[in-house]
Amino acid sequence: MYKVFEILSITVAFYLFLFVIWTVFIVPIEQSVDALALGSLLFLPHAARVLPVVYFGPWALLGIIFAEYICWFYIWPFEIFDRTGMGALISSSAIAITWGFFKLLDAELKPFGNLQNTNWKHLVIFIIFSALFNGLGNGAYYPAFGEGEAAPLISIRFVMGDIIGSLVVIFFLAIFRKVTKDLI
């Protein structure tokens, strides 16, 4: 039980950290071009969805759902645009669907499985699949309750933002690991 609490705590803290960084530094830049309502092109918190699930397993999904709830309903400035609870649920479900898809193909991300979570290529494959599921889900949902003609653009921006944001976070984590490894 202690291990589950530890996984949930790390997942929530990581998501909150990346969400605040994204909200403070990226959102103001994207808001200046009035395209943020279609989806961010550098959505850093997607890495906080992917990495905990890949490294800790499906227990991290509970932490992701809890963190998304806190971030989108208590931290997010609603005056920019209103993010619905359904959008957050679709984004969290995209990770669960990707996890299930990998299990169905017997391609679990385990250190000694068919795919390895220590291999960057395998991690990128997981990021791409989850971004595709997220983009398709949100691209289908948002136009149904808003502007119907923007569906392809919403899907493309969600997919690209998730992929680019996750890769940027992984790049910075790799640099951080290298720097701290050399210091120790």
BELSULFEN-V940627 format. One record per residue. N is the residue number from 0. PHI is phi in whole degrees, -180 to 180 (NA if undefined). OMEGA is omega in radians with two decimals (999 if undefined). D_LAST is the distance of its C-alpha to the last C-alpha in Angstrom with 1 decimal. Layout:
n=N phi=PHI omega=OMEGA d_last=D_LAST
n=N phi=PHI omega=OMEGA d_last=D_LAST
//
This chain:
n=0 phi=NA omega=3.13 d_last=31.8
n=1 phi=-62 omega=-3.14 d_last=28.6
n=2 phi=-64 omega=3.11 d_last=26.7
n=3 phi=-64 omega=3.11 d_last=29.1
n=4 phi=-62 omega=3.11 d_last=28.6
n=5 phi=-64 omega=3.11 d_last=24.8
n=6 phi=-62 omega=3.13 d_last=25.3
n=7 phi=-62 omega=-3.13 d_last=27.9
n=8 phi=-64 omega=3.13 d_last=25.8
n=9 phi=-64 omega=-3.13 d_last=22.8
n=10 phi=-63 omega=-3.13 d_last=25.3
n=11 phi=-64 omega=-3.12 d_last=27.3
n=12 phi=-63 omega=3.14 d_last=24.4
n=13 phi=-64 omega=3.12 d_last=23.0
n=14 phi=-64 omega=3.13 d_last=26.6
n=15 phi=-59 omega=3.14 d_last=27.4
n=16 phi=-60 omega=-3.12 d_last=24.4
n=17 phi=-69 omega=3.12 d_last=25.3
n=18 phi=-65 omega=3.14 d_last=29.0
n=19 phi=-66 omega=3.09 d_last=28.7
n=20 phi=-60 omega=3.13 d_last=26.7
n=21 phi=-62 omega=-3.11 d_last=29.4
n=22 phi=-66 omega=-3.07 d_last=32.2
n=23 phi=-81 omega=-3.01 d_last=31.2
n=24 phi=-103 omega=-3.03 d_last=30.2
n=25 phi=-91 omega=-3.07 d_last=31.9
n=26 phi=-58 omega=3.13 d_last=35.1
n=27 phi=-61 omega=3.11 d_last=36.5
n=28 phi=-69 omega=-3.13 d_last=36.3
n=29 phi=-71 omega=3.13 d_last=37.8
n=30 phi=-69 omega=-3.12 d_last=40.4
n=31 phi=-68 omega=3.11 d_last=41.7
n=32 phi=-104 omega=3.07 d_last=43.1
n=33 phi=56 omega=3.11 d_last=44.7
n=34 phi=-113 omega=-3.09 d_last=43.3
n=35 phi=-62 omega=-3.13 d_last=40.8
n=36 phi=-65 omega=3.10 d_last=43.5
n=37 phi=-88 omega=-3.13 d_last=43.5
n=38 phi=124 omega=-3.13 d_last=39.8
n=39 phi=-78 omega=3.06 d_last=36.5
n=40 phi=-89 omega=3.08 d_last=35.5
n=41 phi=-145 omega=-3.06 d_last=31.8
n=42 phi=-89 omega=-3.09 d_last=31.5
n=43 phi=-63 omega=-3.10 d_last=27.8
n=44 phi=-62 omega=3.09 d_last=28.5
n=45 phi=-64 omega=3.07 d_last=29.7
n=46 phi=-64 omega=3.11 d_last=26.1
n=47 phi=-76 omega=2.99 d_last=25.9
n=48 phi=-86 omega=-3.00 d_last=28.9
n=49 phi=-77 omega=-3.00 d_last=27.8
n=50 phi=-60 omega=3.12 d_last=24.2
n=51 phi=-62 omega=-3.14 d_last=24.7
n=52 phi=-69 omega=-3.14 d_last=27.9
n=53 phi=-66 omega=-3.05 d_last=26.4
n=54 phi=-91 omega=-3.09 d_last=23.5
n=55 phi=-108 omega=3.14 d_last=25.2
n=56 phi=95 omega=-3.01 d_last=28.8
n=57 phi=-68 omega=3.09 d_last=32.0
n=58 phi=-62 omega=-3.14 d_last=31.2
n=59 phi=-67 omega=3.12 d_last=29.1
n=60 phi=-60 omega=3.09 d_last=32.5
n=61 phi=-63 omega=3.10 d_last=33.6
n=62 phi=-66 omega=3.12 d_last=30.7
n=63 phi=-65 omega=3.14 d_last=31.4
n=64 phi=-62 omega=3.12 d_last=35.0
n=65 phi=-63 omega=-3.13 d_last=34.4
n=66 phi=-65 omega=3.11 d_last=31.9
n=67 phi=-63 omega=3.12 d_last=34.4
n=68 phi=-61 omega=3.14 d_last=37.1
n=69 phi=-61 omega=-3.05 d_last=35.3
n=70 phi=-67 omega=-3.02 d_last=34.2
n=71 phi=-79 omega=-3.12 d_last=37.5
n=72 phi=-107 omega=-3.10 d_last=39.8
n=73 phi=-125 omega=-3.11 d_last=38.1
n=74 phi=-101 omega=-3.06 d_last=35.6
n=75 phi=-63 omega=3.07 d_last=37.3
n=76 phi=-76 omega=-3.03 d_last=39.8
n=77 phi=-64 omega=-3.11 d_last=43.1
n=78 phi=-69 omega=3.10 d_last=44.9
n=79 phi=-71 omega=2.94 d_last=42.9
n=80 phi=-166 omega=-3.07 d_last=44.2
n=81 phi=-90 omega=3.11 d_last=44.8
n=82 phi=-93 omega=-3.11 d_last=42.6
n=83 phi=-83 omega=3.06 d_last=44.4
n=84 phi=-64 omega=3.12 d_last=43.2
n=85 phi=-66 omega=3.09 d_last=44.4
n=86 phi=-63 omega=3.09 d_last=42.1
n=87 phi=-67 omega=3.10 d_last=39.1
n=88 phi=-66 omega=3.10 d_last=40.5
n=89 phi=-63 omega=-3.13 d_last=41.1
n=90 phi=-65 omega=3.09 d_last=37.5
n=91 phi=-69 omega=3.13 d_last=36.2
n=92 phi=-66 omega=3.12 d_last=38.8
n=93 phi=-60 omega=3.10 d_last=37.7
n=94 phi=-69 omega=3.12 d_last=34.4
n=95 phi=-64 omega=3.12 d_last=36.4
n=96 phi=-65 omega=3.11 d_last=38.8
n=97 phi=-63 omega=3.10 d_last=36.2
n=98 phi=-60 omega=3.11 d_last=34.7
n=99 phi=-64 omega=3.10 d_last=38.2
n=100 phi=-61 omega=3.12 d_last=39.0
n=101 phi=-67 omega=3.09 d_last=36.1
n=102 phi=-66 omega=3.12 d_last=37.2
n=103 phi=-61 omega=3.12 d_last=40.8
n=104 phi=-84 omega=-3.08 d_last=39.8
n=105 phi=57 omega=-3.12 d_last=37.9
n=106 phi=-124 omega=-3.13 d_last=34.8
n=107 phi=-67 omega=3.09 d_last=32.4
n=108 phi=-90 omega=3.09 d_last=28.7
n=109 phi=-121 omega=3.14 d_last=27.4
n=110 phi=-56 omega=-3.13 d_last=24.8
n=111 phi=-121 omega=3.13 d_last=27.9
n=112 phi=-88 omega=3.13 d_last=30.6
n=113 phi=-64 omega=3.03 d_last=32.6
n=114 phi=-111 omega=-3.10 d_last=30.0
n=115 phi=-114 omega=-3.14 d_last=26.3
n=116 phi=-75 omega=3.07 d_last=24.2
n=117 phi=-94 omega=3.13 d_last=21.3
n=118 phi=-97 omega=-3.08 d_last=23.6
n=119 phi=-61 omega=-3.13 d_last=23.7
n=120 phi=-62 omega=-3.14 d_last=27.5
n=121 phi=-69 omega=3.10 d_last=28.3
n=122 phi=-65 omega=3.12 d_last=26.4
n=123 phi=-66 omega=3.08 d_last=28.3
n=124 phi=-61 omega=3.11 d_last=31.6
n=125 phi=-63 omega=3.12 d_last=31.0
n=126 phi=-62 omega=-3.10 d_last=30.4
n=127 phi=-64 omega=-3.14 d_last=33.6
n=128 phi=-63 omega=-3.13 d_last=35.7
n=129 phi=-66 omega=3.09 d_last=34.8
n=130 phi=-66 omega=3.11 d_last=35.3
n=131 phi=-64 omega=3.11 d_last=38.7
n=132 phi=-63 omega=3.12 d_last=39.8
n=133 phi=-65 omega=-3.14 d_last=38.7
n=134 phi=-64 omega=3.12 d_last=40.5
n=135 phi=-67 omega=-3.14 d_last=43.6
n=136 phi=-65 omega=-3.14 d_last=43.8
n=137 phi=-71 omega=3.08 d_last=43.4
n=138 phi=-66 omega=3.09 d_last=45.6
n=139 phi=-83 omega=-3.06 d_last=48.3
n=140 phi=-78 omega=-3.01 d_last=48.0
n=141 phi=-60 omega=3.12 d_last=47.8
n=142 phi=-65 omega=3.14 d_last=50.9
n=143 phi=-66 omega=-3.12 d_last=52.9
n=144 phi=-118 omega=3.14 d_last=52.5
n=145 phi=-155 omega=-3.13 d_last=52.4
n=146 phi=-88 omega=-3.02 d_last=53.1
n=147 phi=-68 omega=-3.04 d_last=54.1
n=148 phi=-83 omega=-3.03 d_last=54.0
n=149 phi=-97 omega=-3.05 d_last=50.2
n=150 phi=-57 omega=-3.14 d_last=49.0
n=151 phi=-63 omega=-3.13 d_last=47.8
n=152 phi=-66 omega=3.10 d_last=45.9
n=153 phi=-63 omega=-3.14 d_last=44.3
n=154 phi=-60 omega=-3.12 d_last=43.2
n=155 phi=-64 omega=-3.13 d_last=41.8
n=156 phi=-67 omega=3.09 d_last=39.9
n=157 phi=-65 omega=-3.13 d_last=38.4
n=158 phi=-63 omega=-3.10 d_last=37.4
n=159 phi=-65 omega=3.14 d_last=36.0
n=160 phi=-63 omega=3.12 d_last=34.2
n=161 phi=-66 omega=-3.11 d_last=32.6
n=162 phi=-66 omega=-3.11 d_last=31.4
n=163 phi=-65 omega=3.13 d_last=30.2
n=164 phi=-61 omega=3.13 d_last=28.5
n=165 phi=-66 omega=-3.14 d_last=26.6
n=166 phi=-67 omega=3.08 d_last=25.6
n=167 phi=-64 omega=3.12 d_last=24.4
n=168 phi=-63 omega=3.12 d_last=22.2
n=169 phi=-62 omega=3.10 d_last=20.8
n=170 phi=-59 omega=3.14 d_last=20.2
n=171 phi=-68 omega=3.07 d_last=18.3
n=172 phi=-66 omega=3.10 d_last=16.2
n=173 phi=-65 omega=3.10 d_last=15.4
n=174 phi=-65 omega=3.13 d_last=14.4
n=175 phi=-60 omega=3.12 d_last=12.3
n=176 phi=-63 omega=-3.13 d_last=10.6
n=177 phi=-64 omega=-3.13 d_last=10.1
n=178 phi=-65 omega=-3.12 d_last=8.9
n=179 phi=-69 omega=3.11 d_last=6.3
n=180 phi=-68 omega=3.11 d_last=5.4
n=181 phi=-71 omega=3.13 d_last=5.6
n=182 phi=-77 omega=-3.05 d_last=3.8
n=183 phi=-89 omega=999 d_last=0.0
//
